[in-house]
Structures are given as C-alpha cells and as structure tokens.
C-alpha cells in the first residue's frame, strides 16, 4: 500500500446554532456546492470558487512604454469544505477558500484551545500575543527549540495569548506540529475518508479543560457569551464613538500579518475609496462623514489589505479591527479582534488592590487651565522656580532621544505628567517613567547626561555614585477633570502597577497624583466645542 501523503489542513468550528448557510458570506450563497459522501455517516458540501484572472495594478506603471498585455494576468481559485461531525459543523478552506467564510459564526478560540490541549509540556515552539495596554500591540515570537511559555517572556498578567504552535503529545493522532488560534492548523498523512475520525478527535480536544492545568492564566480573560451583554456593550461603544469619546478606542490589524506583502489598507465610503499605509480610527470616521454610526455599519464596513499590485490579501470588518476598553455595570471589558472579553473579577480585584496601594502624592500640583501640557508645565515652573526644574522638551541624546521627566523637584521627586483621555497617553506616561527610572538607576552615563540638562541648584552632587534605597521618588501625575480619587481604566491600572512594581524593585518610591482641571476653564472649553459643532 502506497504511503499516505502529508496533507496540510486548516479547520474552523461553527458556533452552536449556526447553520451551513450562515457559514458562507452572502455573495457566495448562490454558488452550487458539490455534495460529497465521505462515509456512510458523514455527508459534506464542497464549494468551489470559479477561477478569476486580472492584470496586476503595477503593470500600468509601464503603460506607454511596452504593451501591458505582455505581463499577462494573475489567476486564483479556492474551495471550502463544510462537514458535519457529531452535531458540529466544521469548515476546511483550501486556497483562497477562506474568503468565502463568514467569520461572525465561527468559534473564536477554537484552534487555540485544541492546540493547548494537544501540545505536550514544554513543547511550545512559537506564540502570538496581544499586550493588554492602552494601545494594542501584536507580536509573534519563535524559539529555536521546544520551550515553555515562560521562556518566551510571556507576562501572564499583561499578555493575552492569541495563538500557539508546538509539538503534540500524540503525534500519530495530530501530526508532528500543531498550531491554533481562531482556526486549527495541522499537517499529517491523511485521506479524505480519515477526516471524520480526525474531526471527532478535534471536537473532544475542544471541550477538554485539561489545558487549565498547564495554562490556568489563559482564563484571566473570558469571552463574553451573553448576547444581551454583547448588545449592551456594542451600544455603549457606538455612543462613545458618536460622541467623540475615543480615548480608549483605536483601530489595528486584528491578526498577525506579513507587513512585507501589505502595501496599503482601503476604506470604501460612499462615492470614493480611502487608502492609507496603516489603519487609523480618525481616518475611518472621516471616511464615514455624516453617515450615522451603528453596530451594523461597523460590522458591515470592511478594511481591506492589498499588496503592491492592488490584489486583496486579507479583509476584516471595521468592528473586528476595533480595540476598546469599557467599564460597564462595575465590570471591565475589552473589545479585541471583534470579540468582547470580561476580565476575571479576582484578577481585577488583585490589580485594583495593588493600584490602590500605590502611594498617593503628598505634594501639590496647581490646577490645569492651559491649552497644552507644555504650557501647563512651563507655568508650574515659572510659578515656583525654587521648587521645580522644567525638563519638558529637554531631550537626552543617550541612549536615544528621550526625556528624563517633565518636572524635577528640589526634594528629588521625578515627575511625569500627562493629560488623561488622549489615545495611548497613559501607556506613554508609564513607559517613559519606567525606562528613564531604570536608566537613571543603573547607567552612570545616563545620569551624567541628565546632570548636563539639570539647572545648577538641581544637579546631582555625584552622578558616579549609585542611588540609595528610597533616595528618589517617581511621581506620575494625571490631569483629569473627573471629580474624586484618580480613576483610570483597568488595563491602565494593570500597566501602572506593573511599572510601579519594577521601579520599587530598583529602590524608588512611587506615587500617583490627580491633577485637577480648573472648573471654570473646563466648562468654557466644553461650551466652545458644542458651539463649534452646531455651526
């Protein structure tokens, strides 16, 4: 008997309640499928897209110099196999067949859960992760050998596992390598008639919870399963966007992509096409103009990634590209990759407790009533030059262009100031404080550069000497017009407390401060915005 050839398979699982027609995008519902009987108990439908051909966009660059017909046309095709096994619908795309799938009806973490249950202890080869930060940062790390997740530098408190690749503990059942995210990827010797048995094994692994023994932190963040809660969160999101409250909302490519191949992204709006080298929420809102924002619109409108020829590489709904943080009914939620996640309460409580334990600043910053942060910092310094040294915009050339802090006090308080509400502002604030604090502690050359920028009375007496425990305090001041104690979003609290923990390990004291906005100034600014909007 001839050896069975290795077949690469990509497998998706439909959500409970989805029908076969739900799994197809509307434009493919008219495609007549081939009916296949894999075995007595397993019927399947095979949808095949007709081959298409078109001349690449870049050929026009040579128009007038040679006959562009010489370049010929690119052709492509694809297929989608839909199989029902044990009451579950599985979708297996081939070629460009994944474009036929309606991913609104697919299980989000199907491939990830199966892979985690299949991969042996310490047998991880690569991971994809999303950072739980004010900005969405996607990364993929690959090891030269099988390893544990901790060896990848995975932070179980700040990283959301998006995908994993590793070696299965049962290679005869799942092949020599397995990858999982939204879909499952396998490469193993198999015939079509072996597909039902494989899918049955995969279904068992999806419902298995043994992955929690090795990866318990995966469930720190849980998928929102209640359609009612999802609807409420979607409505709240649209209201925030329509009102212009987009500080905690941004757009990003939802999955790992090959940026070398991607040339630009397209937004299609009435009467025109907008193209940019990256995805921006502001750009999308401009493209929509006066079109009312709705959940349906966000899910219908597409972001299309194209290559240098103008050919579509990938596409996602605008909704799937949104990243948002919302507090709802005293709980914290995260929208990422088109799905809402509820943060585990014990996790929230632990992070909030650590955040609350960060020292409240015992000093005083003047109220904010300025057009910019720079103007405010200058005013604070000018109002009390005996206490403050202005360090804003005094960039250091070592190790790269950066600021030591915004204000430095005579009592050795290193102050970093940011306005609350700007996209990514808090992330930048904590990152700036952490990086400069680490360098100031461990790097004599950095302290020398800082000393060059400090005014005479504020200079470090001996920059060559190592800092002593508790000698300096790093203060994070957040300008906020919200009354009461300083309240920031959950993932900002998480980021803050982790930065504080590292700084304290270096021997710093750390404090947080709410800088109030002068009430009359705050009201005047809001009135001006409303009048401008009504014109």
C-alpha positions in Angstrom: 0.0 0.0 0.0 1.4 3.4 -1.0 2.3 5.8 1.7 -0.3 8.4 2.6 0.9 11.9 1.6 1.1 14.7 4.1 -1.9 17.0 3.8 -2.0 20.5 5.3 -5.4 21.3 6.8 -6.9 24.4 8.3 -10.0 23.7 10.4 -12.7 26.1 11.7 -15.6 25.3 14.0 -19.0 26.9 13.8 -20.7 28.3 16.8 -23.6 26.5 18.3 -26.8 27.3 16.5 -25.1 28.3 13.2 -26.4 26.7 10.0 -24.4 25.7 7.0 -25.7 28.8 5.1 -24.6 31.0 8.0 -21.0 30.0 7.4 -21.0 31.4 3.9 -20.7 35.1 3.0 -23.8 36.4 1.3 -22.1 36.8 -2.1 -21.3 33.0 -2.2 -24.8 31.7 -1.2 -25.7 31.3 -4.9 -22.7 29.0 -5.5 -24.0 25.5 -6.1 -22.0 23.1 -3.9 -20.8 19.6 -4.8 -22.4 17.0 -2.4 -19.8 14.6 -1.1 -20.5 11.4 1.0 -17.2 10.9 2.9 -18.6 7.8 4.6 -22.0 6.4 5.5 -22.5 8.8 8.4 -20.7 11.9 7.1 -22.1 14.0 4.3 -20.3 17.1 3.2 -20.6 20.1 0.9 -17.8 21.4 -1.2 -18.0 25.0 -2.5 -15.6 25.9 -5.3 -14.9 29.4 -6.4 -14.5 29.8 -10.2 -11.0 30.8 -11.3 -10.5 34.6 -11.7 -7.8 36.4 -13.5 -6.8 40.1 -13.7 -3.8 42.2 -14.7 -1.7 43.4 -11.8 -2.1 47.1 -10.9 1.7 47.7 -11.2 1.5 46.9 -14.9 0.0 50.3 -15.6 3.3 51.9 -14.5 4.8 50.7 -17.8 1.9 51.8 -19.9 3.1 53.7 -22.9 6.5 52.0 -22.9 5.5 48.4 -23.7 2.3 46.6 -24.3 1.0 45.8 -20.8 -0.7 42.7 -22.2 2.8 41.2 -22.1 2.5 40.9 -18.3 -0.4 38.5 -18.6 -2.9 38.0 -15.8 -2.8 36.6 -12.3 -5.2 33.7 -11.7 -6.5 32.3 -8.4 -9.1 29.8 -7.1 -10.3 28.3 -3.9 -12.6 25.8 -2.2 -14.5 25.4 1.1 -15.4 22.0 2.6 -18.3 22.0 5.1 -18.5 18.9 7.2 -20.9 17.9 10.0 -19.5 15.5 12.6 -21.3 14.7 15.9 -23.7 17.6 15.5 -20.9 20.1 14.9 -20.2 21.9 11.7 -16.5 22.2 10.6 -15.2 24.3 7.8 -12.0 23.5 5.9 -10.8 26.1 3.4 -8.3 25.4 0.6 -6.5 28.0 -1.5 -8.5 31.3 -1.3 -11.5 29.4 0.1 -11.2 31.3 3.4 -12.6 34.4 1.7 -15.9 32.5 1.4 -16.2 32.1 5.2 -18.5 34.3 7.3 -16.4 34.5 10.5 -19.2 36.0 12.5 -20.4 32.4 13.1 -17.0 30.9 14.0 -15.7 29.9 17.4 -13.1 32.5 18.4 -10.7 30.4 20.4 -11.4 27.0 18.8 -7.9 26.4 17.4 -6.2 27.8 20.5 -8.0 25.6 23.0 -7.4 22.5 20.8 -3.7 23.2 20.4 -3.2 23.9 24.1 -4.8 20.6 25.0 -2.7 18.8 22.4 0.7 20.4 23.0 3.0 18.5 25.4 4.5 20.0 28.5 7.4 22.4 27.5 6.7 21.7 23.8 5.8 25.2 22.6 7.6 26.5 19.5 6.0 29.9 18.9 3.3 32.1 20.4 1.2 35.1 19.3 0.2 37.6 21.9 -1.7 40.8 22.4 -0.5 43.2 25.0 -3.2 44.4 27.4 -2.1 48.1 27.2 -3.6 51.4 26.2 -2.5 50.5 22.7 -2.9 47.2 21.0 0.4 45.6 20.4 0.6 42.3 18.5 3.7 40.2 18.5 4.8 36.8 17.5 7.8 35.0 19.0 9.5 31.9 17.7 12.0 29.7 19.6 14.8 27.6 18.1 13.7 24.6 20.1 10.6 23.5 22.0 10.1 25.6 25.2 7.7 26.7 27.9 5.6 29.9 27.6 7.6 31.5 30.4 10.8 31.1 28.3 9.1 33.4 25.7 8.9 36.2 28.3 5.1 35.8 28.3 3.6 38.1 31.0 0.6 36.2 32.4 -0.9 39.5 33.7 -0.4 41.7 30.7 -0.3 39.4 27.7 -3.4 37.8 26.0 -2.5 34.6 24.3 -3.7 34.8 20.7 -2.1 31.7 19.1 0.3 28.9 19.8 2.4 26.4 17.8 4.0 23.3 19.3 4.6 19.6 19.3 1.6 17.4 20.1 2.0 14.8 22.8 0.1 12.4 20.4 1.9 12.9 17.1 0.1 9.9 15.5 -3.3 11.5 16.2 -2.5 15.1 15.4 0.8 15.2 13.3 4.3 16.4 14.2 3.3 20.1 14.6 0.1 21.8 15.5 -0.9 25.5 15.5 -4.1 27.1 16.9 -5.7 30.5 17.2 -9.2 31.1 15.8 -8.5 28.1 13.4 -6.5 24.9 13.9 -3.6 24.1 11.5 -2.4 20.5 11.1 -0.1 18.8 8.7 -0.3 15.0 8.7 -0.7 11.9 6.5 -4.5 11.6 5.9 -7.0 10.6 3.2 -10.5 12.1 2.9 -12.0 9.0 4.5 -9.9 9.7 7.6 -11.4 13.2 8.1 -14.4 12.3 10.2 -12.3 10.4 12.8 -9.8 13.4 12.9 -12.6 15.9 13.4 -14.1 13.8 16.1 -10.8 13.8 18.0 -10.6 17.5 17.5 -14.1 18.0 18.9 -13.1 16.1 22.0 -10.0 18.3 22.5 -12.1 21.5 22.1 -14.4 20.6 25.0 -11.5 19.2 27.2 -10.4 21.6 30.0 -7.1 19.9 30.9 -5.2 22.8 29.3 -6.0 24.7 32.6 -3.5 22.5 34.4 -0.6 23.9 32.4 -2.1 27.3 31.3 -4.5 28.4 34.1 -3.9 32.1 33.3 -5.5 31.7 29.9 -8.9 32.3 31.6 -7.9 35.5 33.3 -9.9 37.0 30.5 -13.1 35.2 29.4 -15.1 35.5 26.2 -18.5 37.3 26.8 -21.1 34.6 25.9 -24.3 36.6 26.8 -25.8 38.1 23.6 -27.6 40.6 25.8 -24.3 41.8 27.4 -22.7 41.9 24.0 -25.5 44.1 22.6 -25.3 46.4 25.6 -21.5 46.8 25.2 -21.9 47.4 21.4 -24.5 50.1 22.0 -22.2 51.7 24.6 -19.3 51.6 22.2 -21.2 53.3 19.4 -22.4 56.0 21.7 -18.9 56.7 22.8 -17.6 56.9 19.2 -20.5 59.1 18.1 -19.9 61.5 20.9 -16.2 61.7 20.0 -15.1 59.9 23.2 -12.4 57.8 21.6 -9.6 58.0 24.1 -10.0 54.3 25.0 -10.8 53.2 21.4 -8.4 52.7 18.5 -8.0 50.5 15.4 -5.4 48.0 14.5 -4.9 44.9 12.3 -6.6 42.2 14.3 -4.2 39.4 13.5 -0.5 38.8 12.7 0.1 39.8 9.1 3.0 39.8 6.7 3.7 43.5 6.5 6.3 43.0 3.8 3.4 42.0 1.4 0.9 44.6 2.5 1.1 47.8 0.6 -1.9 49.7 2.0 -5.4 49.5 3.5 -8.7 50.5 2.0 -11.8 52.0 3.4 -14.7 52.2 1.0 -17.1 55.0 1.6 -20.0 56.4 -0.5 -18.6 57.6 -3.8 -14.9 57.1 -3.0 -12.1 54.8 -1.8 -9.7 55.9 1.0 -6.3 54.3 1.1 -3.6 54.6 3.7 -0.4 52.7 4.7 -2.0 51.9 8.1 -5.3 51.7 9.8 -6.5 54.7 11.8 -9.8 55.3 13.6 -9.7 59.0 12.8 -9.4 58.2 9.1 -12.3 55.8 9.2 -14.5 58.4 10.9 -13.5 60.9 8.3 -14.4 58.4 5.5 -17.9 57.9 7.0 -18.6 61.6 7.1 -22.1 62.3 8.3 -23.2 58.6 8.0 -24.7 57.7 11.3 -22.6 55.1 13.2 -24.3 51.9 14.1 -23.2 48.5 15.2 -24.4 47.1 11.9 -22.3 49.6 9.9 -19.2 48.8 11.9 -19.7 45.1 11.2 -20.6 45.6 7.5 -17.8 48.1 6.5 -14.6 46.4 5.6 -10.9 47.2 5.9 -9.1 45.6 3.0 -5.3 44.9 3.0 -3.9 44.9 -0.5 -0.5 44.2 -2.0 1.5 46.4 -4.4 -0.5 45.0 -7.3 -3.8 46.1 -5.7 -4.7 42.5 -5.1 -6.6 41.7 -1.9 -4.6 39.9 0.7 -7.0 40.0 3.6 -10.1 41.8 4.8 -11.7 42.3 8.1 -14.8 44.2 9.3 -14.1 47.5 10.9 -15.7 46.1 14.0 -13.0 43.3 14.2 -10.3 46.0 13.9 -11.5 48.0 16.8 -9.7 47.9 20.2 -11.7 49.3 23.1 -11.8 49.4 26.9 -15.2 50.0 28.6 -16.4 49.9 32.1 -20.0 48.5 32.2 -22.1 47.7 35.3 -19.0 47.9 37.5 -17.1 45.4 35.4 -14.2 45.8 33.0 -14.5 44.7 29.4 -12.1 44.6 26.5 -13.0 44.5 22.8 -10.3 42.9 20.7 -10.4 41.1 17.4 -14.2 41.5 17.1 -14.9 39.9 20.5 -15.8 41.2 23.9 -13.9 39.8 26.9 -14.8 40.1 30.5 -11.8 40.4 32.9 -11.9 37.9 35.7 -13.2 39.5 38.9 -10.4 38.1 41.2 -7.9 39.4 38.6 -9.5 42.8 38.6 -9.6 42.9 42.4 -6.0 41.9 42.7 -4.8 44.5 40.2 -7.1 47.2 41.7 -5.8 46.5 45.2 -2.2 46.8 44.0 -3.0 50.0 42.2 -4.8 51.5 45.3 -1.7 50.6 47.4 0.5 52.9 45.3 1.2 55.9 47.4 -0.9 59.0 46.9 1.2 62.0 46.2 1.5 64.2 49.3 2.6 67.3 47.4 0.5 69.7 45.3 0.3 70.5 41.7 -1.5 73.6 40.5 -4.9 73.2 38.7 -4.7 72.7 34.9 -6.2 75.6 32.8 -3.9 75.6 29.8 -4.2 74.8 26.1 -1.4 72.2 26.2 0.6 70.1 28.6 3.7 72.1 27.6 2.1 75.4 28.6 1.0 73.9 31.9 4.5 72.6 32.7 6.0 75.9 31.9 3.5 77.7 34.1 4.2 75.4 37.0 7.9 76.0 36.7 7.5 79.8 36.4 5.2 79.9 39.3 7.7 78.3 41.7 11.2 78.1 40.1 12.7 77.5 43.6 10.9 74.1 43.7 10.7 73.0 40.1 13.1 72.5 37.3 11.5 72.3 33.9 12.7 69.2 32.0 10.0 69.1 29.3 11.4 69.1 25.8 15.0 68.8 27.2 15.9 65.7 25.2 18.8 63.5 26.0 21.0 62.0 23.3 21.8 58.9 25.3 20.8 56.1 24.7 18.3 57.6 22.3 16.3 60.8 22.0 14.2 60.8 25.2 13.2 63.0 28.1 14.3 62.3 31.7 11.0 63.6 33.1 8.6 66.6 32.8 9.4 68.3 36.1 12.1 67.7 38.6 11.7 68.9 42.2 14.3 70.0 44.6 13.2 67.3 47.0 14.2 64.7 44.4 10.8 64.0 43.0 11.0 62.9 39.4 7.6 63.9 37.9 5.9 62.6 34.7 2.8 64.4 33.7 0.1 63.5 31.1 -3.5 64.5 30.3 -6.0 61.7 30.8 -8.0 60.9 27.7 -5.5 61.0 24.8 -5.1 57.8 22.9 -2.0 56.0 24.2 -1.2 58.8 26.6 -1.2 56.8 29.8 0.8 54.0 28.2 3.4 56.5 27.1 3.4 58.1 30.6 4.2 54.8 32.5 6.7 53.7 29.8 8.6 57.0 30.0 8.8 56.8 33.8 9.9 53.2 33.8 12.6 53.5 31.1 14.1 56.7 32.5 13.9 55.4 36.0 15.7 52.1 35.1 18.5 54.0 33.2 18.9 56.6 36.0 19.4 53.8 38.4 21.8 51.5 36.6 23.6 53.7 34.0 26.2 56.2 35.1 26.4 57.7 31.6 22.7 58.4 31.6 23.0 60.1 35.0 25.8 62.2 33.5 23.5 63.2 30.6 20.7 64.1 33.0 23.1 66.2 35.1 24.0 68.2 32.0 20.4 69.2 31.5 19.5 69.9 35.1 19.9 73.6 36.3 22.8 74.3 38.7 20.9 74.0 42.0 19.3 70.8 41.0 22.3 68.9 39.7 23.2 65.5 41.2 26.1 66.0 43.6 27.9 62.9 42.4 26.5 61.3 39.3 29.0 58.5 39.6 27.6 57.3 42.9 25.0 54.7 42.9 21.5 55.7 44.1 20.5 54.7 47.6 17.2 53.0 48.6 14.3 55.5 48.7 16.5 58.4 47.7 14.3 59.4 44.8 10.6 59.3 44.2 8.9 58.9 40.8 5.6 60.7 40.6 3.0 60.0 37.9 0.7 63.0 37.6 -2.5 62.6 35.5 -4.5 65.6 34.5 -8.2 64.7 34.9 -11.4 66.7 35.2 -13.2 63.7 36.8 -14.0 64.6 40.5 -12.9 62.4 43.3 -9.9 60.0 43.5 -7.9 59.3 40.4 -9.7 56.6 38.4 -8.2 55.2 35.2 -9.3 52.2 33.1 -8.5 48.7 34.2 -5.7 48.0 31.7 -4.1 51.3 32.6 -4.2 50.3 36.2 -2.6 47.0 35.3 0.1 48.7 33.3 0.7 51.3 36.1 1.0 48.8 38.9 3.5 46.6 36.9 5.6 49.7 36.2 5.5 50.7 39.9 6.5 47.2 41.0 9.6 47.3 38.7 10.6 50.8 39.8 10.2 49.8 43.5 12.5 46.9 42.9 15.1 49.4 41.7 14.8 51.3 45.0 12.4 54.1 44.0 9.4 55.3 45.9 6.4 55.6 43.5 3.4 57.9 43.9 0.3 58.8 41.8 -1.3 62.2 41.6 -4.6 63.5 40.2 -4.1 67.0 38.8 -7.4 68.7 38.8 -8.7 70.8 35.9 -9.8 74.3 36.9 -13.6 74.2 36.9 -14.3 77.4 35.0 -11.8 76.5 32.4 -13.2 73.0 32.0 -16.8 74.3 31.4 -15.6 77.0 29.0 -13.8 74.5 26.9 -16.8 72.2 26.7 -19.1 75.1 25.7 -16.7 76.1 22.9 -16.7 72.6 21.5 -20.6 72.4 21.5 -20.9 75.8 19.7 -18.4 74.8 17.1 -20.2 71.5 16.5 -23.6 73.3 16.0 -22.3 75.6 13.3 
